[in-house]
Amino acid sequence: MDALIADFLNYVQTEHQRTGYETDPQALCRKLNIEYRIGGKNMAYGGDPAFIYVKRDENGPRRLFNSAHEIIHVLMARGGYKTLIQHEHACLGKKIKEHIEQLVNFGAAQLIMPHPLLTEAHRRFGDTPAAIIYLTTHSGASIEAAMRRWAWQDITERRAAFLTYGSYVHDITSCNYQLPFWLYDRIPEPHVVFEEAKLLCLPDSRKYLGTFTAN
């Protein structure tokens, strides 16, 4: 992972720390001088005055994440990172927009599950699926968002997480780690196939949550 991305994610954490790691989207917007609006679609404007729109028909984890996502778009523009990333990562060509959206998602996960919460999850459960569940339980985020926050907590280290549903891989995220499978691959018994993975069978479901580390 290059230094520019590391600097961007550190910038997000620094700005968030200045707010006392506020996690309520509307309160966070006030502290960051961003106007929070409800509208027909999700969007952000990083100019002056800065504002975000969040869809009126969304609620729960979806509204929480999309609010954080749009806040990060404002911070990315405010800090000059969007222009820098577009220039430095121009080799991605048409994939640059997708690349930026992925980075924004990682930043959004930082806002929802801030550093103190991540530290506590690690203290209690280490690098295990239980740490991801702890993040979900104490933040209101989805498992998918918590997977990304856990995997990308330190971009100099190697972590990956995956979620299966039935016999198939439902979601994956990886930081500096080459997973031995792809999204939607069929894995009937992950606890048998991947001895190096730490697995947790989610209650009342056919889902397995798994983690890989190499630190």
N, C-alpha and C positions, 0 to 999 in steps of 0.2 A: 504494500500500500504506500503511495507516494506521500511526500511531505505536505503537499497542498491540501489533500483530503484530511490528513491528520491535523493540520492547522485550522481547517474549517470546523471540524468537530470539537477541537479545543475552544475555538471562538464561541460556539454554541454553548458549551458548558460554562465558560466565563460569563457570558451574558445572562445565563440562567441563574448562576450563583449570585449575581448582583441583585436578583429579585428575591433572594432567600429560597431559591428552588421552588417557586410558586408553581403549582400544578393545575389550578383551576384556570381554564382557558381565558375566561373573561377578565379575571383578576390579573393574570399574566399579561394580557394585552395592555391593561391600564399601566402596569409597571414598565412596560416596554414602549409606551407611547404609540400604541397601535390601536386603531378604532376597530371594535368587534361588531360586525353587522350580521344579521340574518337575512338570507336572500334565496334566490331560486337555484343557485349553483355555488360550488366552492371556488373561490378565487382569492388572489392576494395582489396588493399593490404596494411596492416598496418605496414609493416616492414620499413626498411631504405635502399633505399628511399621509402617513401609511395607514392602510386598513386591510381587513380581510372580510370575506363573506363566507358564511357557513350555511349549508342547505337547511332550510326550515324543517324538512321532513325526515331529518336524521336524528338519532338519539343514541344513548348508551356509548359503548366502545367506539362505534363508527364516528359519531360526532366528536368524541374526545380526540381520536386520532386525526381526523380531518382538520380540526381546529389547530392542533399542533403542527400538522403538515403545512398549513397556510402560514402560520407564524414563522416557520423556518424559511419559507420562500421570502418573506419580508427580511428576515435577518441575513439571508444569503445575499440579497440585493444590497442591503444596508452596509454590509461589510465588504462589498465589492467582490465577493467570491464567485458569483455567477459568471461575471465577465472573465475572471481569471481562469475558472475551470473550462469555460468554452474555448479560451485561447490555448491553455496548456494541454488540454485533452482533445484538441481538434482532430487528432488521428482517429477518433471514434466515428467521425463522419455523421451519418444519419442517426447513429445510436446515442449521440450526445444528450438529446432530450431525455431518453430513458435513463441514462447514466445520472443526470442531474436529479431526476425524480427519485432514484434509488438513494442518493445521498441525502435528499430532503427527508425521505422516510427514516433514515438512520438518525438524523437530527431530531425528527419528531418523536422518535422513541426515547431519546435522551430527555426531552421535555416532560413526557408522561411518566417516565421512570428515572428520576434524577439520580445523581451519583450517590447520595446518602442511602437511598433505597437499594441500589445495586450493591453497595458495600455491605449492607445488612443481610441481603440475600446470600451473598458469598460467605459471610461469616457463619451463617446458620447452616448452609447446605453445600458450600463449595461449588465445584464445577459439576453439578448434577441437574437432572430435569426438575428436581424439587425446587431449585433456585428459580427456575423459570416460572413455575407455578406460584411461588411466593411473590414474584414481581407482578403477575397477573392479579392475584388476590388483593394486593395492597395498592394497586394503582388504578384498577378498573380497565386496564388494557386487555386486548385480546391475546390469546396464546401466541398467535403469529407475530404480533408486535413485540411481545416479551421475548420470543425466540431471537429476534434481531437485536434487541437491546443486550441480551446476554452474549450472543456470539460476537458482537462488535464492541464489547466493553473496553478492549485494549487492542488497537489495530496492529500492534507489534507482536501479538500472540496469535496462536492458531486454535480456533474453535469452530464448531459447526453444530447445528441442531436440525432435527427433522421431526416431522409429524406424520404418522401413518393413519389411514382410515380403512378399516377392513384389511385387505391384503395389498394395498397400494400406498405409495408415498404421496401424501397430500400436500406437504409444504416442506421446503428446505431453505436454510440460510447458512452461509459459510464465510468465514474470515480467514484467509490464508490457509485453508484446509481443503484438500481434494477429496471429496466424498466418493465412496465406491459405488454410487448409484445416482440416478437422475430423478427429477420430478416425474411422478406418475409411473415409475417402475413398480413392478409387482414384487413384493417381499412378504410372503405369507407368514414367516416366523422370524422377525428381526432379532429376537432374543437368542435364536439359534445361529443365524447367519453372521451376526456381528458381535463377536465376543468382546471386542474392545470398546463397544458402545455402552453407555450407561442408559438404562431404559426405565420408563415408568408407564405402567398401564393406567390410563386415566379412568377414574371410577364411572360406572354406569355408561360406558361407551366401548366401541371397538377401536379405540385410538391408542397408539403408543407414542409417547414423546421420548425422543432419544437425543443424547449429546455425545460429541466426540471432542477430545482435547489432545494437544500435543505440545504442552508447555513445560 
